[in-house]
Amino acid sequence: MNSNQQEYTAIGDENFTVPGTQLNENNSDNSYPTTLGIPEKFLAPLCYVFGFFSSILMLVFEKKSDYVRFHAWQSCILGLAASVLVVLSSIIWIFSSLISLVILVVYFYSMYRAYKDADTQVFWKIPYIGRLAENQVFGTNQIPF
């Protein structure tokens, strides 16, 4: 029996790639500009999820991304301000539920904006709190009032 071996010849010039499937020659495990290797799009909103606790964790562990650090500082300051407002509003019980609702809305909107603006790196700032957070991240050390 005669066995004929067939050769395979590629068609084309091998320059065809499907978008999103091109392999990077410098393939590294940490392809995101964050210390934790998680996209900023997920880390920045995570700063707001557990309030003061999650923002402190991000400040301790995230060293590379100014975007994530800004949202961690903003969440930390917002959590501190929210705690003070809740304590003060408990004195006047009529306003406590309204203030709690406003704080909840601000937290959810901040999470949404942190997720939405991660690709463009736009810093959405809560009035006064955002400027304090920006001063902490970029080291201007000026009080914004």
Contacts in CASP RR format, 6 or more apart in sequence:
PFRMAT RR
TARGET T0000
AUTHOR 0000-0000-0000
METHOD contacts of the structure
MODEL  1
MNSNQQEYTAIGDENFTVPGTQLNENNSDNSYPTTLGIPEKFLAPLCYVF
GFFSSILMLVFEKKSDYVRFHAWQSCILGLAASVLVVLSSIIWIFSSLIS
LVILVVYFYSMYRAYKDADTQVFWKIPYIGRLAENQVFGTNQIPF
24 31 0 8 1.000
29 37 0 8 1.000
30 37 0 8 1.000
31 37 0 8 1.000
32 38 0 8 1.000
32 39 0 8 1.000
32 40 0 8 1.000
33 40 0 8 1.000
33 64 0 8 1.000
33 65 0 8 1.000
34 40 0 8 1.000
34 43 0 8 1.000
34 62 0 8 1.000
34 64 0 8 1.000
34 65 0 8 1.000
34 68 0 8 1.000
35 61 0 8 1.000
35 62 0 8 1.000
35 63 0 8 1.000
35 64 0 8 1.000
35 65 0 8 1.000
36 43 0 8 1.000
36 61 0 8 1.000
36 62 0 8 1.000
39 118 0 8 1.000
40 65 0 8 1.000
40 67 0 8 1.000
40 68 0 8 1.000
40 118 0 8 1.000
41 115 0 8 1.000
41 118 0 8 1.000
41 119 0 8 1.000
42 115 0 8 1.000
43 58 0 8 1.000
43 62 0 8 1.000
43 65 0 8 1.000
43 68 0 8 1.000
44 67 0 8 1.000
44 68 0 8 1.000
44 71 0 8 1.000
44 114 0 8 1.000
44 115 0 8 1.000
44 118 0 8 1.000
45 71 0 8 1.000
45 111 0 8 1.000
45 112 0 8 1.000
45 114 0 8 1.000
45 115 0 8 1.000
46 54 0 8 1.000
46 58 0 8 1.000
47 54 0 8 1.000
47 55 0 8 1.000
47 58 0 8 1.000
47 68 0 8 1.000
47 71 0 8 1.000
47 72 0 8 1.000
47 74 0 8 1.000
47 75 0 8 1.000
47 114 0 8 1.000
48 54 0 8 1.000
48 55 0 8 1.000
48 71 0 8 1.000
48 75 0 8 1.000
48 78 0 8 1.000
48 107 0 8 1.000
48 110 0 8 1.000
48 111 0 8 1.000
48 114 0 8 1.000
49 111 0 8 1.000
51 75 0 8 1.000
51 76 0 8 1.000
51 78 0 8 1.000
51 79 0 8 1.000
51 107 0 8 1.000
52 75 0 8 1.000
52 76 0 8 1.000
52 79 0 8 1.000
52 80 0 8 1.000
52 83 0 8 1.000
54 75 0 8 1.000
55 71 0 8 1.000
55 72 0 8 1.000
55 73 0 8 1.000
55 74 0 8 1.000
55 75 0 8 1.000
55 76 0 8 1.000
55 79 0 8 1.000
56 72 0 8 1.000
56 76 0 8 1.000
58 68 0 8 1.000
58 69 0 8 1.000
58 71 0 8 1.000
58 72 0 8 1.000
58 75 0 8 1.000
59 69 0 8 1.000
59 72 0 8 1.000
59 73 0 8 1.000
59 76 0 8 1.000
62 68 0 8 1.000
62 69 0 8 1.000
62 72 0 8 1.000
66 137 0 8 1.000
66 138 0 8 1.000
67 118 0 8 1.000
67 121 0 8 1.000
67 123 0 8 1.000
69 137 0 8 1.000
70 123 0 8 1.000
70 130 0 8 1.000
70 133 0 8 1.000
70 134 0 8 1.000
70 137 0 8 1.000
71 110 0 8 1.000
71 114 0 8 1.000
71 133 0 8 1.000
73 132 0 8 1.000
73 133 0 8 1.000
73 134 0 8 1.000
73 136 0 8 1.000
73 137 0 8 1.000
74 110 0 8 1.000
74 125 0 8 1.000
74 126 0 8 1.000
74 129 0 8 1.000
74 130 0 8 1.000
74 133 0 8 1.000
75 110 0 8 1.000
76 133 0 8 1.000
77 129 0 8 1.000
77 130 0 8 1.000
77 132 0 8 1.000
77 133 0 8 1.000
78 106 0 8 1.000
78 107 0 8 1.000
78 110 0 8 1.000
78 126 0 8 1.000
78 129 0 8 1.000
81 129 0 8 1.000
82 103 0 8 1.000
85 99 0 8 1.000
85 103 0 8 1.000
86 96 0 8 1.000
86 99 0 8 1.000
86 100 0 8 1.000
86 103 0 8 1.000
89 95 0 8 1.000
89 96 0 8 1.000
89 99 0 8 1.000
89 100 0 8 1.000
90 96 0 8 1.000
106 126 0 8 1.000
110 124 0 8 1.000
110 126 0 8 1.000
113 124 0 8 1.000
114 124 0 8 1.000
117 123 0 8 1.000
117 124 0 8 1.000
123 130 0 8 1.000
123 134 0 8 1.000
125 131 0 8 1.000
125 133 0 8 1.000
125 134 0 8 1.000
128 144 0 8 1.000
128 145 0 8 1.000
131 144 0 8 1.000
132 143 0 8 1.000
132 144 0 8 1.000
134 140 0 8 1.000
135 141 0 8 1.000
135 142 0 8 1.000
135 143 0 8 1.000
135 144 0 8 1.000
END
